[in-house]
Amino acid sequence: MYFRDIIKNRILITGANGKLGQRTVSFYKNFKNFELLTISIEDEPVIDGVDYLQCDITDREKVKKVVFDYCPDFIINTAAYTNVDKSETDREAAWKVNVKAVEYLSESARVIDAHIIHISSDYLFDGKSGPYSENAVPNPLGYYGRTKLASENALRLSGCYYTILRTNVLYGNAADSSPDFVKWVINSLKNGEKIKIVTDQINNPTFVDDLVQGINKIIEFGKTGVYNIGGREFISRYDFTMLIADYFHLSKSLVGKIITEQLKQPARRPLKSGLITLKAETELGYHPHTILEALAEMREGLAL
Ligand SMILES: NC(=O)c1ccc[n+]([C@@H]2O[C@H](COP(=O)([O-])OP(=O)(O)OC[C@H]3O[C@@H](n4cnc5c(N)ncnc54)[C@H](OP(=O)(O)O)[C@@H]3O)[C@@H](O)[C@H]2O)c1
């Protein structure tokens, strides 16, 4: 099933037009060892030159058809309902994409022995005592976190081969998707807008290409279970912003400080969070970029 015993693995990538989806498709696109089928909810793919199908993964019958017709060895599920604040009120939609669709993918995967690689989040945790290891006890603060925890539990109950990769604060270049934090900071400061950034949320922001590296290591080593995939530095969102401003020579005087409570967001955020990546480093040889290395790679795609 893995690298060692099959010449060509088939990979099905869901959410192909999202931030992680696009980078994952671009990574596997030119790999000779893999055949790819990419799906997402839109009619057209963002990344050209790969097989693409429109598929709403909350439609159980469509999921079954795609999985049984294509018969993938791996299903990389990057699709998700990712709007944390909207998840508080749009609960049914968030649950359908983040939980029910995972059930549908896993029930089909089980029949054909496909291995699901699913992406989860540090929002499983309450942020009282991060950074968190894979064994930490979840206690989500908001509905989005509850859906991600339920998605993990759906996989645990499914009887299929699965790997859960937990990540946090994804950043990196992707076209046609909502801007990531780095791009939002750059655009705001370039336009001379003042921004207020929280000083009390700590994570290890994850360069999206490092998460793709983590996914590929899972396929390479055929690992199942839970792995944290995060960045090298644990840093407040404010300090992350200052690094970005510094690196791109943008005005730091436009960046003000605020604390999370003052933002009055619908969903509560874990504050002292982040994910310890020791397991991925030792078992997979995972080696993330530093933030400065990642920004240097991003610069090339940003055309600044
Ligand atoms: N971004 C972060 O900071 C972060 C942090 C921790 C964990 N994660 C997790 O990482 C994974 C990837 O996140 P991302 O940032 O790449 O998200 P993203 O950019 O929002 O991409 C998710 C993709 O899934 C698609 N999708 C939504 N509903 C669908 C449906 N019913 N059927 C098929 N496709 C559907 C979305 O399409 P539309 O855009 O048209 O809805 C979007 O293209 C997710 O599991 C997310 O929970 C992300």
The ligand as an SDF file (V2000), in Angstrom:
LIG
                    3D

 48 52  0  0  0  0  0  0  0  0999 V2000
   -6.0120   28.0940    8.2430 N   0  0  0  0  0  0  0  0  0  0  0  0
   -5.6050   27.8480    9.4780 C   0  0  0  0  0  0  0  0  0  0  0  0
   -5.0200   28.7190   10.1540 O   0  0  0  0  0  0  0  0  0  0  0  0
   -5.8130   26.4820   10.0790 C   0  0  0  0  0  0  0  0  0  0  0  0
   -5.4000   26.2390   11.4020 C   0  0  0  0  0  0  0  0  0  0  0  0
   -5.5990   24.9740   11.9430 C   0  0  0  0  0  0  0  0  0  0  0  0
   -6.1880   23.9730   11.1990 C   0  0  0  0  0  0  0  0  0  0  0  0
   -6.5980   24.2460    9.9340 N   0  0  0  0  0  0  0  0  0  0  0  0
   -7.2220   23.1610    9.1570 C   0  0  0  0  0  0  0  0  0  0  0  0
   -6.4410   22.9570    8.0050 O   0  0  0  0  0  0  0  0  0  0  0  0
   -7.2680   22.4870    6.9350 C   0  0  0  0  0  0  0  0  0  0  0  0
   -7.0330   23.3390    5.6960 C   0  0  0  0  0  0  0  0  0  0  0  0
   -7.3510   24.6950    6.0170 O   0  0  0  0  0  0  0  0  0  0  0  0
   -7.2320   25.8590    4.9370 P   0  0  0  0  0  0  0  0  0  0  0  0
   -6.7360   27.0470    5.6560 O   0  0  0  0  0  0  0  0  0  0  0  0
   -6.5400   25.3670    3.7290 O   0  0  0  0  0  0  0  0  0  0  0  0
   -8.7950   26.0960    4.6390 O   0  0  0  0  0  0  0  0  0  0  0  0
   -9.4840   26.8310    3.4090 P   0  0  0  0  0  0  0  0  0  0  0  0
   -8.5220   27.6820    2.6780 O   0  0  0  0  0  0  0  0  0  0  0  0
  -10.7300   27.4390    3.9720 O   0  0  0  0  0  0  0  0  0  0  0  0
   -9.8490   25.6110    2.4570 O   0  0  0  0  0  0  0  0  0  0  0  0
  -10.8880   24.7020    2.7140 C   0  0  0  0  0  0  0  0  0  0  0  0
  -11.4950   24.3470    1.3680 C   0  0  0  0  0  0  0  0  0  0  0  0
  -12.5690   23.4090    1.5790 O   0  0  0  0  0  0  0  0  0  0  0  0
  -13.6140   23.7670    0.6870 C   0  0  0  0  0  0  0  0  0  0  0  0
  -14.9140   23.2530    1.1340 N   0  0  0  0  0  0  0  0  0  0  0  0
  -15.7160   23.7860    2.0760 C   0  0  0  0  0  0  0  0  0  0  0  0
  -16.8560   23.0740    2.1510 N   0  0  0  0  0  0  0  0  0  0  0  0
  -16.7690   22.0850    1.2430 C   0  0  0  0  0  0  0  0  0  0  0  0
  -17.6430   21.0460    0.8380 C   0  0  0  0  0  0  0  0  0  0  0  0
  -18.8520   20.8680    1.3930 N   0  0  0  0  0  0  0  0  0  0  0  0
  -17.2370   20.2040   -0.1240 N   0  0  0  0  0  0  0  0  0  0  0  0
  -16.0360   20.3610   -0.7090 C   0  0  0  0  0  0  0  0  0  0  0  0
  -15.1620   21.3300   -0.3970 N   0  0  0  0  0  0  0  0  0  0  0  0
  -15.5330   22.1910    0.5800 C   0  0  0  0  0  0  0  0  0  0  0  0
  -13.5920   25.2760    0.7260 C   0  0  0  0  0  0  0  0  0  0  0  0
  -14.3340   25.8410   -0.3380 O   0  0  0  0  0  0  0  0  0  0  0  0
  -14.9800   27.3090   -0.1220 P   0  0  0  0  0  0  0  0  0  0  0  0
  -13.8160   28.2370    0.1670 O   0  0  0  0  0  0  0  0  0  0  0  0
  -15.6670   27.5910   -1.4060 O   0  0  0  0  0  0  0  0  0  0  0  0
  -15.8970   27.1790    1.0540 O   0  0  0  0  0  0  0  0  0  0  0  0
  -12.0980   25.5590    0.6390 C   0  0  0  0  0  0  0  0  0  0  0  0
  -11.6610   25.5900   -0.7070 O   0  0  0  0  0  0  0  0  0  0  0  0
   -8.6980   22.5190    7.4800 C   0  0  0  0  0  0  0  0  0  0  0  0
   -9.0370   21.2500    7.9620 O   0  0  0  0  0  0  0  0  0  0  0  0
   -8.6150   23.4770    8.6480 C   0  0  0  0  0  0  0  0  0  0  0  0
   -9.6030   23.2100    9.6260 O   0  0  0  0  0  0  0  0  0  0  0  0
   -6.4210   25.4710    9.3520 C   0  0  0  0  0  0  0  0  0  0  0  0
  1  2  1  0
  2  3  2  0
  2  4  1  0
  4  5  1  0
  4 48  2  0
  5  6  2  0
  6  7  1  0
  7  8  2  0
  8  9  1  0
  8 48  1  0
  9 10  1  0
  9 46  1  0
 10 11  1  0
 11 12  1  0
 11 44  1  0
 12 13  1  0
 13 14  1  0
 14 15  2  0
 14 16  1  0
 14 17  1  0
 17 18  1  0
 18 19  2  0
 18 20  1  0
 18 21  1  0
 21 22  1  0
 22 23  1  0
 23 24  1  0
 23 42  1  0
 24 25  1  0
 25 26  1  0
 25 36  1  0
 26 27  1  0
 26 35  1  0
 27 28  2  0
 28 29  1  0
 29 30  1  0
 29 35  2  0
 30 31  1  0
 30 32  2  0
 32 33  1  0
 33 34  2  0
 34 35  1  0
 36 37  1  0
 36 42  1  0
 37 38  1  0
 38 39  2  0
 38 40  1  0
 38 41  1  0
 42 43  1  0
 44 45  1  0
 44 46  1  0
 46 47  1  0
M  CHG  2   8   1  16  -1
M  END
$$$$
